[in-house]
C-alpha cells in the first residue's frame, strides 16, 4: 500500500529524491540547450505552518516520490501556497501517485488556510502539465522570476462541499 508521510526536506531519503529530481531536470534542460539552476530548499520553508514536504513510500516502504508546499506572498485570492519539487521515480509513473501527491498537498494547504495554490514548471515537462490540468490548475501570469520556469499555474481553493 502506498503511503504519504511528512518529512524534513533534508532527511536522507527526501534529499536523495530531490537530488534525483534536480539531476533529471539538469539533464532534460541540457537536451533543450538550456541551463538549470539547482537550489536545494530551505528546510524551514517546509515546516508547518509555513509548509510541508511529503515523501511517498511504495508497497516495499521505499521512498519513491516527493513534493511539498510552502507559503509565498499573498495573491489575488488571499493566502497562497506554492507546490514545489513534485517528483516520482520514473519506474513508478502512470500509477496515479502524482495525483495522490497533489491531492494531499492541496488538503494540507487548505488546512493551513490557503485560498490558492500556485506552481511553476517548464514547458518540456508535458506529463506534469497534464497532471496539473487534470487536477484543476489553470494557466496564470508569472508570480515569480524562477529562471527554470516557462509556465505558471494556479488553482483557487474555495470552500469544500460535503
N, C-alpha and C positions, 0 to 999 in steps of 0.2 A: 504494500500500500504506500502510495506517495504521501509524504508529509512536508509541511512547511513549518519552519521554525525561525524565530528571530535569532540573529547572530551579530556580534560586532563585526564590522567590515574588516577589521584587522585580525580576526580569528584565522587560524591556519587554513581551514577549508574554504572560507569565504575569500581570503586573499588569493588562494590558488585559483579559484573560479574567476576572480577579477583579472588575474594575470593572464589566464587563457583568453578571456574576453578582449583584453587590450591587445594581445598578440594577434588575435583574429582580425580585429579592426585595423591594426597596423598593416598586416599582410593584405587585407582586402583593399584598403586605401591605396597601397603601393601599386596594386594592379590597375588602379584608375589614374596613377601618376600623381596622387595626392598624398601629402604627409598627414600623419595622425599624431596628435598631441596626447600623450598618456599622462593622466593625473590621477593617482590613487586618491580616493575620497578621504576627507577628514572624518575620523570615527565619530566625533561629536555631532556631526550633521545627521547621523542616522541613529541617534539615541532618543527615545521618546521623551517629550512630545515633539521634539524637533524633527523626528523622522523614525524610520525603522528600516532595517535591512533583513531580508528573508533569504534563507537557504532552503532549497528544495532537495529532499532526500528521496531516492528511489526505493524500490522494494528491498534492496540489499542494505539500506541505510547508508548509501554512498551519496555524498553531495554531488549533484549533477546540474544544478541551476541556481540562479540567484536573481535578486532585484531589490530595489529599495525605493523609498520615497523620502523626500526631505522638504522642509518648509522653505519657501522662497518668498520674495516680496509679494504683497497682495496684488491681485489682478482686478479686472473689472467686475468680477463677481464676489470679491472678498478674499478670504483665506485660501491661499494657493499652495499646493504641494506639487513637487516635480518627481516624476518617475525617472529613476536612474539605473543604469547598469543591468538592464534585463538581459539575462543570458541563460541559455540552455546548451549543454554539451551537444554537439551535432548528432550523436547517435540517439539522443532522446527526443529529437524534434518530431513534430507531427502527431504527438500523443495527447495534445490538449493541455499540456503542462504550462505553456506560455500564458494561455487564458487563465488557468488556475492562479498563476502568479499575479497577473494583472487584477483579477477579481479580488484577491486577498489584499493586495496593496490598496485598491480602492476602498475596501471595507475599513482598513486601518486608517486611511486618510479621512474618511467620514468620521470615525471615532475621535480623531484629533480635531475635528471641527472644520475640515476643508469644505469649501464650496466649489472648488475647481481643482482638477488635476491637469498638469501640462507635461509635455515631454518634447525633446528634440531628437532628431535622428538624421541619418544620411539617406539620400535617395537610392543608393545602391542596396540598401537593406530592405528589399521588396517584401520578404516574408514578414518582417517586423511591421512594416507599414500596413500590410493586410491585416495583421493581428490587431493593430490599433484601430483600424476602421471597423472591424468586426466587434470590437468592444466599446464602440460609441465615441471614439475620438474623431475630431474633425480638424481640418487644417486651420491654423490661426496665424496671425502675424508673428514674426520673431519676438520673443520675450527676453532673449539673452543674446550674447555675442559669441557663443560657442563656435570656435573655428572648425570643429568637426561636424557641425550640423548644416544641413541644407533644407530641412523641413521641420516645422514646428506644429504640434498638435495640442488640442485642449479638449476637456470634457467637463461640463458643468455637472455638479453633484447636487441635484435638487433633493427634496425630502423623499425618503424611501416610502413606498407604499406597501401596505401589508397584504 
